[in-house]
Amino acid sequence: MGISGEFSFLDMVNSATRGKTGVSTKDFTEIWLSPYEVKEAPKNTRREYKNIDALADAFLLVGQESPTILARINGEYRIVDGHRRNRANIHLIERGHEEFRKVRYFYKDMTENMYELSLLAGNGFTQDLTQYEKTELAGRLKKVLEKMRDTGEIEVKGRIRDIIGKYLGETSGQMGRFEKINNSLTEPAREQFRAGNMGVTAAYETARLSPEDQKAIAEKAAEQGGIEGKEIAALVKEKKELEKQTKKAEEAAREAKKAAKEAKEAHVGAAQASLHAERAAENADQSAGSIIGMNPPIVSDSDTENDMPSPEQIEQEAITILQQLLTIPERLTYDDVVSLQGIFIERNHRG
């Protein structure tokens, strides 16, 4: 499509008609239809249509100066601009004014994307949009412009967010808030924003929180009938401080548990060492008698009258036993070695 430039999507809005209809009638075709034949936008930015009675009365007095603008999509006529006017026409028919059975419209064949863009472009010149409606408008404009750019229906130069910001008269910072709200605000909180219990700042601060926290904020907003951004910021600060203290307490508990474990391990190690030392001492005290008792010396009948073998016999028996031990060193235990060492130390001290 031959629409290009930084503000290409505004080409559909004629400056001479912005103040009245918000949509240009250039390249549109005049047609007379029944108000019942046309369809309202499936999703319109404006959710409330006020003062229909007063508008209908004005039509009776001075006529309908601005026709409702339509898009024809696959043979179906949908309202681009003029939802209140069409409702006033229907209201007059229901009041018995048959002259409104057929009224004048302007229509143009459009794609679904172009219809969405035309619808939103007209909404952008409405000065009494709520903060919620403007936020939603910004989000929908961004989506349709990106879609049309990607499909080649229009050419967009520049960053889309900045283009929409200039179109809506909003700063870059405010557009960033709109984007965060559209991307992250959960439905419970969005409902409070829609109901007017949150402003843009409060909705933005809420959108930065977790879904659980957003739910709590939404409940508080509903209960109080409203909530301010500074109140949300205070709640967030309080929660962060609580989380910080909780984290410190958990860390201290972990350190205490670790220290207790280390102390227990040290105590067990000391007890084991003490027990091992006691066993070694006992083995050392009993080692000499245990070894000799296990291998009694061989004596002759002539020696039976003596209680103890001669020194030469003891020496010979000791040599025999030690020689036997040398043949099985792999079968000795640690306690065996300690016992032998005890015997050696004790006998060495005796000289």
N, C-alpha and C positions, 0 to 999 in steps of 0.2 A: 504494500500500500504506500502511496506517495506522501506519507506524513513523516516529517523528520524535524530535527532540531531539538534544542534543549527543552522547549515547552510545546513539543509537537502535539501532545494530547489536548492542549487548549485550543487547537485550531477548530475544534468542533463547537467551541463556545463563542458566539458572536458578541462582541463588546456592546453592541447596541441593544441586545436583549438580555444581557446578564441580570440586570436589575429586576426584570419582570419574570422571566421563565428560567434563567440560568442556562438555557440551551439555545443555540442558533437554529433558526428555521431555514437557513440557507441549504439548498439541495434537498429540502423536504417537500413532500407532495401533500396537497390539501385533500381531505377526504371527510365525508359525513358518515358518522356511525352512531349506533346506539351505545350509550354509556355502559350497557351490560355486555357489549361485545368485546370490550377491551379488558385486559388483565393487569392487575397491579403487579409491581415488581415482586418476584418470589422472596427477595430479601432486600428490603429497603432500609437505608440508614435511619430515616425518621420512623419512629415506632408509634408515635401518637399523632393523631390528626384532630386538631382543636378547632373550635368555632365554625363547624360545618354549617350550622343554622344561619349564622351571620353572613357567611359567604354566599349561601343560597339566596338570602334576602337581597344581597347586593346584586346578584345576577338578575333578579326580578326588576330591580330599580334601574340599573345602567347597562345590563347585558354583560356577557362574558367577553372581556376585551382580549384576553390571552388564551388561545386554544391550548388544549392539552397536547403534549408532544409524545408521539409513539414511535416504537421500533417494531418493524414487521420481521419476525423471525420464524422461518418455515411456515408462513401463512398465518401465524398468530400475532395479534397486536398487543404489545405490552407498553405500559406507561413508562416513559423516560422522565418526564417532568409534568407535574400537575395532578398528583394523587388526590389532593384536597379538592381541586376543581371537579374532578370526575365524581368524587363522592357527593359533592354539592349538586351535580347534575342528577344523580340517582335519587338524592333526597327530594329534589323538586318533582321528579316523576312520581315518587311515592306520595307526594302531597297533592297530586292531581294535575300538575302542569304538563300537559301532553306535548307542548311545543319543545320540550327538552328530550323527546324520544329520539331525536336525531340532532346531534350537535357537530360542530366543526372541529376537526383534528388536523395535525400535520404528522406525517409518518415518513420513515425512511427504512429501507431494507438494511439489516445489520446482521453481523455474526453474534454469537453469544458473548464473545469477548468485547466486541465493540459496544454492544448494548450495556454491559456492565460498566465499561469506561464512561459511556455517555451518561448513564444514570448517576455515577459517582461524581462526574464533573459538574453536573447541575447541583448536587448536594453541597459541593464545596463553596458555593456562593450564598448559601443560607447562613445567615448570621446568628441564628438562635439555636444552633446545635449544642447539645449538652457535651460535657467533657467526654463522657463515654461514647457518644455518637461520633465525635471528632476523632477519637482514638480508633474506633472501628473503621471509620472512613479512611484514615491513613493506612491501616493494615490492608484493607480491601484494594485500595489504589495500588499499593506496592505489589500485591499479588497479581493483579490483572496486567499491570504494566510489564512486570517481569515475564508473564506468560506471552503477551503480545510481542515483546521484544524477541523472545526465544523462538516464536513461530514465524517471525519476520513480518507480522502484520503492521508494525510500526518500527521506526528507528528512533532510539532514545540516545541522546548524547549527554554525558554527565552522569553523576550518581543519582539513582532514582530517589533515594531518601531525601537528598537535597532539593531535587525538583519538586517533590511533593511538599516539602517544607515551605518553599517559596510560594507554591500555589495556595497553601492553607494559611500562610502568614505566620508560620511557627519557626522558632529557632532550631538550630541543629541539636542542641541539648534536649529540647522538648520532643523532637522527633525521635531521639534515642530512647526517651522514656516511653513514648507511644509504642515503639518497637518491642521493648522489653515487656511491656504489659501484654501486647498481642501474642508474644511468644511464650510467656511463662505464667501468666496469671491463671490460677485454677478456677474452675466453674463456680464453686461457692463464693470465692472472693470476687469473681467477675460479676456475679449477681448483685453483690453489695455495691459495686462500682456502678452497675446499670441503674440501681435503685437510688443512687445519689448519696449513699452512706459513706462513700469514699470519693475524694478528689483525685486528680491525676497523680499528685505527689504521694498520697497514701497508697494508691493502687500500685505505683512504681515501687515503693518501699516493700509492699507486700509481695510483689512479683519476684523480688530478690530472695525470698525465703523458701524453705522446703515446703512441699505440699502439706505436711502435718502442721507446720507453723501457720501457713496460709489459712488452713481450716480454722485454727484457733482465732486468728485475727478476724476472719469473716464472722465467726460466732459472736465475738466481742462487738464488732460493728453493728450487727443486727440487734444485739441486746441493748446497746447504748443508743441506737438510732443514728450512729455516725462515729467515725474515728479519723483523727488527724495524722498526718505524716509524722509529726514530731512525737506523737504518742507511740506510734509503731517503732520509731527509731529508739525510743526509751526502752520499750519492751525487748527489742533486739539486743540492746546494750546490756540489759539486765540478764537476759538469757546467756549471752556470751560470757559474762562475768561468772555466772553460776557454772557454766560448762568448764571455765578455766579453773575454778576452785575444785570442782569435782575431779578434773584431770590431775590436779596436784595431789588430792587425797588418794586417788588410785595409785599414783606413782609412789607416794610415801608408803602405802600398804604393800606394794610390790617389793620395795627396798627392805621393809621390815621382815617380810616373809623370806626374802633372800638371806638376810643376816641371820635369821633364826635357823635356817637350813644349814648355813655354814657353821654356826655354833654347835649345832647338833652333830654334824659330821666330825668336827674337831673333838668333841667330847667322846664320841664313839671311838675315834682313832686313838685317843689317849688311853681309854679303857682297854682297848685291844693291846696296846703297847705294854701297859702295866701287867696285864694277864700273861703276856708272852714272857716278860721279864721274870715274873714269879715262877713260871714253869721252867725257865732256864736255870733259875737258882736251885729249884727243887731237884732238877736233873743233875746239876753239878754236885749237890750234896750227896746224892745216892749213887753216883756213877761208878765209883770204884767197887763197892760191894756188889752192885748189880752185875757187873761184867764177870767178876770172879765167881759169884754165886751161880751164874748161868753155866759156867765151865769149871767145875770143881777139879782141883789138882789130883793127879794120879799118885798114890802113895803105896808103898809096899807093906806087907804084913808086919815087918819089923818096926814100922813107924806108927802103928795104930795106938801105941801107948802115949804118943805125943799129941797134943791138941792142935798144933799148928804145923804146917810143912816147913821145911828148912828154907832159908833164903834162896839157896840154889834151885830148889824145886819151884819156888814162886817165880823166879826169874825165867826158868825154862818154860813154865806154863804161860807166862805173859807173852814170851816170844812166839809161842805156838799160836796163841789167840790172835795176836797182831798180824801174824803171817796169814791166818785164815781170813781176817778182815780185808787184807789187801786183795784177796781174790774176788770179793763181792762189793766193791765200793759203790756200784750203781744201785745196790739194794739198801744202802744206809739212808736213814731219814735225817732231817735237820736236828731233831731231838737227839738222835744217836750221836751225831757229831758234837752237839753241845755237851753231852755227857762225857764223851772222850776228852773233850777240851778241858772240862772241869777236873777230870782225873789228872790230866797232865799238869794243870796249874797247881793243884793241891800237892801233888807229889814233888813238884819242882820246888815249892816253898819249903818243904821238909828237908831239902838238901840231900 
